[in-house]
Amino acid sequence: MDVVERAEVLVVGYAVRTTNTDEMDQAKAKLPALWQRAGGPGAFAHVPGRIDENLYAVLTDYESDHHGAYTQILGVGVRTVPRLPEGMVAVRVPAGQSLKVEARGSMPQAIIDAWMQVWKHTESGGTPPRSFATDLEIHHPEGADLYIAV
């Protein structure tokens, strides 16, 4: 994990509120349906002003830490917030220092492994400590990059 300065990004997409505990229970998990919806063909074709073809997952509105509820928005990066398509939200991810973790390999296992590394850092009191402000995943053809707010 390296500390990097991450630029601001605007994301338009679909949102769910969940917990990591719920995500480990197939009956309660909301993220698989969110990813299925967002991963469908043309899911974001009608969103104007996209900055690239990547998928962005924003984790924000943390109730407390990685044990509490949080909101995940899955969408696309945009230049400006357009008139929002029905059912979508917009979120501004502020610039700031982040721990960068690369997830490479077979998905979704590579992203799970990357988050396990983040949780181990958090549980062990690693420095710099997580701020639980707004975290960002950028999914691209090579894998995903996690930017964990510190």
SVG drawing of the C-alpha trace seen along z (x, -y; Angstrom):
<svg xmlns="http://www.w3.org/2000/svg" viewBox="-37 -20 41 37">
<polyline fill="none" stroke="black" stroke-width="0.4" points="0.0,0.0 1.3,-3.4 0.0,-6.8 -1.0,-8.8 -2.8,-12.1 -6.0,-11.3 -7.8,-13.8 -11.4,-14.7 -13.9,-12.7 -17.6,-13.0 -19.6,-9.7 -23.1,-9.1 -24.6,-5.7 -26.9,-3.5 -26.7,-3.4 -27.4,-0.9 -26.9,-1.0 -25.4,2.1 -22.9,3.6 -20.0,6.0 -21.8,8.5 -24.9,8.4 -22.7,8.9 -21.4,12.1 -25.0,13.5 -26.4,14.3 -29.9,13.7 -29.1,10.1 -26.4,9.1 -27.2,6.1 -23.9,5.6 -24.3,8.6 -27.5,7.2 -26.0,3.7 -23.0,5.0 -25.3,7.1 -27.4,4.0 -24.4,1.8 -22.6,4.4 -25.4,5.0 -24.9,3.9 -25.4,0.2 -26.2,-0.4 -24.6,-3.8 -24.8,-4.6 -27.3,-7.3 -25.1,-9.2 -23.5,-12.2 -20.0,-13.6 -18.2,-10.3 -14.5,-10.7 -13.6,-7.1 -15.0,-3.6 -14.1,-2.5 -16.6,-1.6 -16.3,-3.5 -17.5,-2.2 -17.7,-4.9 -18.0,-3.8 -19.3,-6.6 -21.5,-7.7 -19.9,-5.3 -21.9,-4.8 -18.7,-4.1 -16.0,-1.9 -15.8,1.3 -18.3,3.0 -21.0,0.4 -23.4,-0.5 -22.1,-2.4 -23.5,-3.5 -22.0,-2.2 -22.6,-4.0 -21.6,-2.1 -21.3,-4.1 -19.2,-6.1 -17.0,-9.1 -18.3,-12.3 -17.0,-15.8 -20.1,-17.5 -23.2,-16.3 -25.8,-15.9 -29.6,-15.8 -29.7,-12.5 -31.4,-9.6 -34.2,-8.1 -33.0,-6.0 -29.4,-7.4 -27.5,-9.6 -24.4,-11.7 -21.6,-11.9 -18.5,-14.1 -15.4,-12.2 -13.2,-15.0 -9.5,-15.0 -7.3,-13.8 -4.6,-11.5 -5.4,-7.8 -3.9,-4.4 -3.7,-2.9 -4.2,0.9 -4.1,2.7 -6.4,5.6 -5.1,7.8 -6.1,11.3 -9.4,13.1 -12.4,11.0 -14.1,10.9 -11.5,12.8 -8.8,10.1 -11.0,7.3 -12.0,9.4 -8.3,10.1 -7.5,6.3 -10.2,5.5 -8.9,8.1 -5.6,6.4 -7.3,3.1 -9.2,4.6 -6.0,6.2 -4.3,2.7 -7.3,1.2 -7.5,3.9 -3.8,3.8 -3.8,0.1 -1.7,-0.5 -0.5,-4.0 -1.8,-6.2 -5.2,-5.2 -8.3,-5.1 -10.6,-8.1 -13.8,-6.3 -14.7,-9.3 -15.1,-8.3 -13.3,-5.4 -13.1,-4.7 -12.6,-1.7 -11.7,-2.3 -12.4,0.9 -10.5,1.0 -9.3,3.7 -6.2,4.6 -8.2,5.0 -9.1,2.4 -7.4,-0.2 -8.7,-1.0 -8.2,-4.4 -8.8,-4.3 -9.3,-7.6 -6.7,-8.4"/>
</svg>
